[in-house]
Amino acid sequence: MVSAWLVHLFTASGIVCAFLATTSIFNHDYRSAFFWLALQIAVDAVDGLLARRARVTERLPWFDGAKLDDIIDYVSYVFVPALFVWRALLVPDAWTWPVVIAMLLSSAYGFNRSDAKTGDHYFTGFPSYWNIVVFYLFVGEWAPTVNAAILLVLAALVFVPIRYVYPSRTPVLQRLTTVLGVIWALQMLLMLVWHPDIPPSVFWLSWVYPVYYVVLSLGLNWRRNRQNYART
């Protein structure tokens, strides 16, 4: 039972990272904010594996670790990035509130649909990776109108029932996804350390994994739809 509680405590530490990221945003220390968000991602990436190994659902059946994880994920992946968009002036002034509201409400819907995470380990709709999106908008230094358009399109995609790969659990090409994901994570950390003097080659190479992720997700979604159509 002690090991189960330690896993839950480890999961809960993500909310502390989110709080520290929030304080950094208010202090305009945006690089530190992303460091704290990166640490929360690291926690989120391994806590599920630890929970399964510690058999937390068997040892603490009355404590809902999945709900705890969802609460922390919403704060870290949605609320804090939305706060970043507002504080860092990533979009035009006139669009700040519409964009922030679109991020918050679309993801509130996405988190609470019954098939948000499917039984065969996919996400349904854009999986609210707002922390990653906002990081790219921040280091890319694109025009605020471009940023606003990207954020609004992604908010709309939350409602489109495309299935996206769950990187740590989708079985198809899981080893390749993991290897590419680790390389990409290291690239992201390097960009964070080197910001604002990020070599363009590093920035553009970091897009390999997001492109791979989207292409794989769309390809698997198309194959599933084709199989379902063939059965009808």
Wavefront OBJ file of the C-alpha trace (Angstrom):
o trace
v 0.000 0.000 0.000
v 2.892 2.377 0.722
v 4.214 1.991 -2.811
v 0.753 2.803 -4.212
v 0.564 5.999 -2.176
v 4.073 6.957 -3.283
v 3.014 6.616 -6.915
v -0.023 8.836 -6.302
v 2.223 11.356 -4.550
v 4.552 11.288 -7.533
v 1.604 11.969 -9.848
v 0.411 14.789 -7.578
v 3.832 16.458 -7.783
v 2.832 17.502 -11.303
v 0.438 20.084 -9.906
v 3.320 21.659 -7.988
v 5.216 21.959 -11.271
v 2.144 23.602 -12.806
v 1.964 26.090 -9.921
v 5.645 26.980 -10.257
v 5.157 27.423 -14.014
v 2.269 29.781 -13.255
v 4.368 31.909 -10.902
v 7.108 32.072 -13.547
v 4.615 33.246 -16.163
v 3.395 36.055 -13.917
v 7.033 37.061 -13.386
v 7.606 37.057 -17.175
v 10.197 34.309 -16.689
v 8.937 32.290 -19.616
v 11.927 29.996 -19.968
v 11.574 28.852 -16.349
v 7.861 28.318 -16.946
v 8.637 25.897 -19.755
v 11.228 24.116 -17.626
v 8.546 23.443 -14.999
v 6.092 22.308 -17.662
v 8.781 20.003 -19.091
v 9.276 18.492 -15.644
v 5.523 17.913 -15.368
v 5.558 16.148 -18.747
v 8.343 13.892 -17.473
v 6.230 13.002 -14.439
v 3.178 12.386 -16.630
v 5.199 10.204 -19.004
v 6.171 7.653 -16.366
v 3.544 7.780 -13.625
v 1.176 5.476 -15.514
v 3.856 2.808 -15.859
v 4.681 3.116 -12.157
v 0.980 2.894 -11.270
v 0.549 -0.324 -13.232
v 3.652 -1.873 -11.688
v 2.551 -0.884 -8.172
v -0.995 -2.181 -8.904
v -2.495 0.944 -7.391
v -6.071 0.108 -8.463
v -5.858 -3.167 -6.542
v -4.212 -1.755 -3.440
v -6.188 1.506 -3.258
v -9.434 0.781 -5.114
v -11.251 3.670 -3.422
v -8.767 6.317 -4.627
v -9.194 7.418 -8.244
v -5.704 7.998 -9.602
v -7.058 8.506 -13.124
v -9.163 11.442 -11.942
v -6.133 12.926 -10.155
v -4.130 12.566 -13.361
v -6.858 14.234 -15.448
v -7.093 17.207 -13.062
v -3.344 17.760 -13.181
v -3.246 17.283 -16.960
v -5.974 19.867 -17.523
v -4.166 22.431 -15.389
v -0.762 21.690 -16.915
v -1.662 21.058 -20.551
v -4.512 23.548 -20.880
v -4.879 26.184 -18.158
v -1.201 27.124 -17.763
v -0.589 27.347 -21.553
v -3.740 29.473 -21.915
v -2.373 31.743 -19.198
v 0.889 31.885 -21.134
v -0.913 32.978 -24.302
v -2.563 35.793 -22.346
v 0.534 36.929 -20.444
v 3.125 36.614 -23.228
v 0.947 38.415 -25.804
v 1.252 35.624 -28.353
v -1.891 36.682 -30.231
v -3.322 40.079 -31.215
v -4.970 41.963 -28.336
v -8.418 41.723 -29.893
v -8.088 37.943 -30.160
v -6.624 37.194 -26.732
v -9.879 36.391 -24.942
v -11.538 34.482 -27.818
v -8.416 32.333 -28.240
v -7.958 31.684 -24.513
v -11.654 30.839 -24.078
v -11.532 28.515 -27.106
v -8.557 26.663 -25.612
v -10.147 26.311 -22.178
v -13.650 25.307 -23.259
v -12.691 22.992 -26.119
v -10.344 21.052 -23.857
v -12.922 20.962 -21.050
v -15.142 19.180 -23.570
v -12.313 16.967 -24.791
v -11.270 15.858 -21.313
v -14.807 14.900 -20.343
v -15.989 12.886 -23.323
v -16.279 9.195 -22.481
v -13.990 8.179 -25.341
v -11.312 10.787 -24.672
v -8.971 7.826 -24.185
v -10.120 4.764 -26.094
v -9.888 1.198 -24.864
v -7.233 0.439 -27.494
v -5.113 3.400 -26.351
v -5.803 6.354 -28.612
v -6.858 9.928 -27.900
v -10.075 11.147 -29.545
v -9.814 14.641 -31.022
v -6.790 16.918 -30.725
v -5.302 15.771 -27.395
v -4.816 19.240 -25.903
v -1.043 19.404 -26.243
v -1.299 23.139 -25.718
v 1.953 23.307 -23.737
v 3.879 21.966 -26.732
v 2.008 24.138 -29.233
v 2.579 27.278 -27.176
v 6.270 26.445 -26.837
v 6.632 26.258 -30.620
v 4.741 29.527 -31.058
v 6.967 31.161 -28.456
v 10.325 30.056 -29.866
v 9.161 30.339 -33.485
v 8.340 34.022 -32.996
v 5.680 33.963 -35.671
v 3.201 36.756 -36.320
v 0.485 37.030 -33.636
v -2.234 36.569 -36.270
v -0.625 33.289 -37.378
v -0.467 32.154 -33.755
v -4.132 32.968 -33.244
v -5.145 31.054 -36.368
v -3.151 27.978 -35.319
v -4.645 27.957 -31.831
v -8.213 28.365 -33.076
v -7.838 25.589 -35.660
v -6.478 23.227 -33.008
v -9.329 24.157 -30.646
v -11.777 23.194 -33.395
v -9.940 19.897 -33.955
v -10.724 18.876 -30.366
v -14.298 18.287 -31.599
v -13.282 16.295 -34.698
v -13.285 12.576 -33.776
v -9.903 11.743 -35.250
v -7.975 9.224 -33.164
v -4.473 10.328 -32.186
v -1.658 8.073 -31.017
v -1.195 7.713 -27.264
v 2.635 7.794 -27.388
v 3.341 5.595 -24.374
v 0.569 3.041 -24.951
v -0.529 2.757 -28.619
v 0.977 -0.593 -29.712
v 1.485 0.227 -33.404
v 5.141 1.214 -33.982
v 5.470 1.819 -30.253
v 9.231 1.268 -30.137
v 9.860 3.709 -33.007
v 7.483 6.232 -31.447
v 9.316 5.962 -28.132
v 12.776 6.361 -29.658
v 11.756 9.330 -31.773
v 9.939 10.819 -28.772
v 13.062 10.651 -26.598
v 15.181 12.281 -29.320
v 12.533 14.970 -29.751
v 12.380 15.609 -25.994
v 16.141 16.167 -25.949
v 15.808 18.596 -28.860
v 13.115 20.505 -26.991
v 15.323 20.761 -23.911
v 18.216 22.014 -26.010
v 16.014 24.678 -27.565
v 14.881 25.711 -24.115
v 18.466 25.975 -22.865
v 19.648 27.848 -25.961
v 16.682 30.217 -26.223
v 16.695 32.861 -27.670
v 19.766 31.805 -29.680
v 18.336 28.588 -31.102
v 20.087 27.330 -34.265
v 17.496 27.190 -37.068
v 18.621 23.648 -37.919
v 17.703 22.430 -34.421
v 14.339 24.179 -34.556
v 13.340 22.636 -37.875
v 14.726 19.178 -37.056
v 12.540 19.193 -33.961
v 9.524 19.094 -36.266
v 10.339 15.549 -37.411
v 8.597 13.945 -34.458
v 5.422 16.107 -34.500
v 5.062 15.452 -38.247
v 5.628 11.731 -37.693
v 3.059 11.751 -34.882
v 0.393 13.456 -36.991
v 1.044 11.319 -40.089
v 0.953 8.101 -38.035
v -2.243 9.165 -36.277
v -3.994 10.116 -39.515
v -2.794 6.946 -41.243
v -4.056 4.679 -38.471
v -7.317 6.605 -38.316
v -7.805 6.226 -42.082
v -7.034 2.486 -41.906
v -9.539 1.988 -39.090
v -12.266 3.900 -40.951
v -11.581 1.878 -44.097
v -11.837 -1.398 -42.178
v -15.079 -0.305 -40.550
v -16.494 0.703 -43.948
v -15.505 -2.676 -45.419
v -17.466 -4.476 -42.689
v -20.678 -2.577 -43.457
l 1 2 3 4 5 6 7 8 9 10 11 12 13 14 15 16 17 18 19 20 21 22 23 24 25 26 27 28 29 30 31 32 33 34 35 36 37 38 39 40 41 42 43 44 45 46 47 48 49 50 51 52 53 54 55 56 57 58 59 60 61 62 63 64 65 66 67 68 69 70 71 72 73 74 75 76 77 78 79 80 81 82 83 84 85 86 87 88 89 90 91 92 93 94 95 96 97 98 99 100 101 102 103 104 105 106 107 108 109 110 111 112 113 114 115 116 117 118 119 120 121 122 123 124 125 126 127 128 129 130 131 132 133 134 135 136 137 138 139 140 141 142 143 144 145 146 147 148 149 150 151 152 153 154 155 156 157 158 159 160 161 162 163 164 165 166 167 168 169 170 171 172 173 174 175 176 177 178 179 180 181 182 183 184 185 186 187 188 189 190 191 192 193 194 195 196 197 198 199 200 201 202 203 204 205 206 207 208 209 210 211 212 213 214 215 216 217 218 219 220 221 222 223 224 225 226 227 228 229 230 231 232
